[in-house]
Amino acid sequence: MATREELGDFLASAERRAYKQALFALRDEDGALDVVQDAMLKLAEHYGDRPARELPLLFTRILQNTIHDFFRRQKVRSTWVTLLSALGGNQDSEEDPLETLEAAQGTEGAESAADRAERVQIVGIIEQEIARLPARQRQAFLLRYWEDLDVAETAATMGCSEGSVKTHCSRATHALAQALTARGITL
């Protein structure tokens, strides 16, 4: 069983990655914050008594389900707004929340301002390209390479076969490589 400290440490370590994952899926800062908070509360309330080693996979699954629930609620809400509104729909602004995010953690004091600016710019471009991936490819890519889940864990989280995970990851990496190469970035 996970202690309160282990649960707290896990949630603190998973918070930023979970937010990025939700932000990529939802493209809405407030919605992403709400989804991550809901997922963390669900984990603490319903699964806080589980062993610490089970928390990452449980949390990832809860986060994915919470993201899906958000989309379901938005669809229902949008349907009612469309039906009841004299204007016939909602107009969401298309602002890019990724522009306001902090760059990846690193040794900021050890790098020059030019290096930091270049790193921030490259991270921003990579995030833009990840956000452009189809939803299932983005989900598989983030779970495998950002959350560091293996193929079986990713398949369980996504509710698909291991072969589908491999296909989605392969397509995502090829699409990202092409997009980044086209923008002049070679890693």
C-alpha positions as CSV (number, residue, x, y, z in Angstrom):
1,M,0.0,0.0,0.0
2,A,1.2,3.4,-0.9
3,T,1.8,5.8,2.0
4,R,0.5,9.4,1.8
5,E,4.0,10.6,1.1
6,E,4.5,8.1,-1.7
7,L,1.2,9.1,-3.2
8,G,2.0,12.8,-2.9
9,D,5.5,12.3,-4.4
10,F,4.0,10.4,-7.3
11,L,1.4,13.0,-8.0
12,A,4.0,15.8,-7.8
13,S,6.3,14.0,-10.2
14,A,3.4,13.2,-12.7
15,E,1.8,16.6,-12.6
16,R,3.7,18.4,-15.4
17,R,3.6,15.4,-17.8
18,A,-0.1,14.8,-17.1
19,Y,-0.8,18.5,-17.8
20,K,1.1,18.4,-21.1
21,Q,-0.7,15.3,-22.1
22,A,-4.1,16.8,-21.3
23,L,-3.2,20.1,-23.0
24,F,-2.1,18.3,-26.2
25,A,-5.4,16.4,-26.2
26,L,-7.8,19.2,-25.2
27,R,-5.9,22.3,-26.5
28,D,-7.5,24.2,-23.7
29,E,-5.4,25.3,-20.6
30,D,-8.3,25.5,-18.2
31,G,-9.8,22.2,-19.4
32,A,-6.4,20.5,-19.1
33,L,-5.9,21.8,-15.5
34,D,-9.4,20.6,-14.6
35,V,-8.8,17.2,-16.2
36,V,-5.5,16.7,-14.4
37,Q,-7.0,17.8,-11.1
38,D,-10.0,15.4,-11.5
39,A,-7.6,12.5,-12.4
40,M,-5.4,13.2,-9.4
41,L,-8.5,13.3,-7.1
42,K,-9.9,10.1,-8.5
43,L,-6.5,8.3,-8.0
44,A,-6.2,9.6,-4.4
45,E,-9.9,8.8,-3.5
46,H,-10.3,5.4,-5.2
47,Y,-6.8,3.9,-5.5
48,G,-4.8,5.6,-2.8
49,D,-4.6,2.2,-1.0
50,R,-2.9,0.5,-3.9
51,P,0.9,-0.3,-3.9
52,A,3.1,2.5,-5.1
53,R,4.3,0.5,-8.1
54,E,0.8,0.4,-9.5
55,L,0.1,4.1,-9.3
56,P,1.7,5.2,-12.7
57,L,-0.3,2.8,-14.8
58,L,-3.5,3.5,-12.8
59,F,-3.0,7.2,-13.1
60,T,-2.4,7.1,-16.8
61,R,-5.5,5.1,-17.4
62,I,-7.6,7.4,-15.1
63,L,-6.1,10.5,-17.0
64,Q,-7.1,9.0,-20.4
65,N,-10.6,8.2,-19.2
66,T,-11.0,11.7,-17.7
67,I,-9.9,13.2,-21.1
68,H,-12.5,11.1,-22.9
69,D,-15.1,12.1,-20.3
70,F,-14.2,15.8,-21.0
71,F,-14.8,15.3,-24.7
72,R,-18.1,13.5,-24.1
73,R,-19.3,16.4,-21.8
74,Q,-18.2,19.0,-24.4
75,K,-20.1,17.1,-27.1
76,V,-23.3,17.0,-25.1
77,R,-22.8,20.7,-24.1
78,S,-22.2,21.7,-27.6
79,T,-25.3,19.9,-28.9
80,W,-27.5,21.6,-26.4
81,V,-25.9,25.0,-27.1
82,T,-26.5,24.5,-30.8
83,L,-30.1,23.5,-30.3
84,L,-30.9,26.3,-27.9
85,S,-28.8,29.1,-29.2
86,A,-30.2,31.6,-31.7
87,L,-26.7,31.9,-33.0
88,G,-26.5,28.2,-33.8
89,G,-23.2,27.3,-32.1
90,N,-20.3,28.3,-30.0
91,Q,-17.2,30.1,-31.3
92,D,-14.1,29.1,-29.5
93,S,-11.0,31.3,-29.9
94,E,-8.0,29.5,-31.5
95,E,-5.3,30.8,-29.2
96,D,-2.2,28.7,-28.8
97,P,-1.6,27.8,-25.1
98,L,1.7,26.1,-26.0
99,E,3.3,29.5,-26.5
100,T,3.0,30.4,-22.9
101,L,4.4,27.1,-21.5
102,E,7.8,26.9,-19.9
103,A,10.4,25.0,-21.9
104,A,11.6,21.6,-20.7
105,Q,13.5,21.5,-17.5
106,G,17.3,21.7,-17.8
107,T,20.3,23.5,-16.4
108,E,19.2,27.0,-17.3
109,G,22.0,28.6,-15.4
110,A,24.7,26.7,-17.4
111,E,23.5,27.8,-20.9
112,S,23.7,31.1,-22.7
113,A,20.7,33.2,-23.4
114,A,21.1,32.3,-27.1
115,D,21.2,28.6,-26.4
116,R,18.2,28.9,-24.1
117,A,16.2,30.9,-26.7
118,E,17.1,28.3,-29.4
119,R,16.1,25.4,-27.0
120,V,12.8,27.1,-26.2
121,Q,12.1,27.7,-29.9
122,I,12.8,24.0,-30.8
123,V,10.7,22.7,-27.9
124,G,7.9,24.9,-29.0
125,I,8.1,23.6,-32.6
126,I,8.2,20.0,-31.4
127,E,5.2,20.6,-29.2
128,Q,3.3,22.1,-32.2
129,E,4.1,19.1,-34.3
130,I,3.0,16.7,-31.6
131,A,-0.2,18.6,-31.2
132,R,-0.8,18.2,-35.0
133,L,-0.7,14.4,-34.8
134,P,-3.9,12.4,-35.0
135,A,-5.4,11.8,-31.6
136,R,-4.5,8.0,-31.3
137,Q,-1.0,8.6,-32.7
138,R,-0.4,11.4,-30.2
139,Q,-1.8,9.4,-27.4
140,A,0.4,6.3,-28.2
141,F,3.5,8.5,-28.7
142,L,3.0,10.4,-25.4
143,L,2.4,7.2,-23.4
144,R,5.3,5.3,-24.9
145,Y,7.9,8.0,-25.0
146,W,6.9,10.7,-22.5
147,E,5.3,8.5,-19.9
148,D,7.8,5.7,-20.6
149,L,5.2,2.9,-20.6
150,D,6.0,-0.3,-22.4
151,V,3.9,-1.6,-25.3
152,A,1.7,-3.8,-23.2
153,E,1.0,-1.0,-20.6
154,T,0.3,1.4,-23.4
155,A,-2.1,-1.0,-25.1
156,A,-3.9,-1.6,-21.8
157,T,-4.2,2.1,-21.2
158,M,-5.4,2.9,-24.7
159,G,-7.7,-0.2,-24.8
160,C,-6.3,-1.6,-28.0
161,S,-3.9,-4.3,-29.2
162,E,-0.1,-4.1,-28.9
163,G,0.1,-4.2,-32.6
164,S,-2.0,-1.1,-32.8
165,V,0.2,0.7,-30.3
166,K,3.3,-0.2,-32.4
167,T,1.6,1.0,-35.6
168,H,0.4,4.3,-34.0
169,C,3.9,4.9,-32.5
170,S,5.6,4.2,-35.8
171,R,3.3,6.5,-37.8
172,A,3.7,9.2,-35.2
173,T,7.6,9.1,-35.2
174,H,7.7,9.1,-39.0
175,A,5.2,12.0,-39.2
176,L,7.2,14.0,-36.5
177,A,10.5,13.2,-38.3
178,Q,9.2,14.5,-41.6
179,A,7.6,17.6,-40.1
180,L,10.7,18.5,-38.1
181,T,13.0,17.9,-41.1
182,A,10.7,20.1,-43.2
183,R,11.1,22.8,-40.6
184,G,14.9,22.4,-40.7
185,I,15.3,20.7,-37.3
186,T,17.5,17.6,-37.1
187,L,17.9,15.9,-33.8
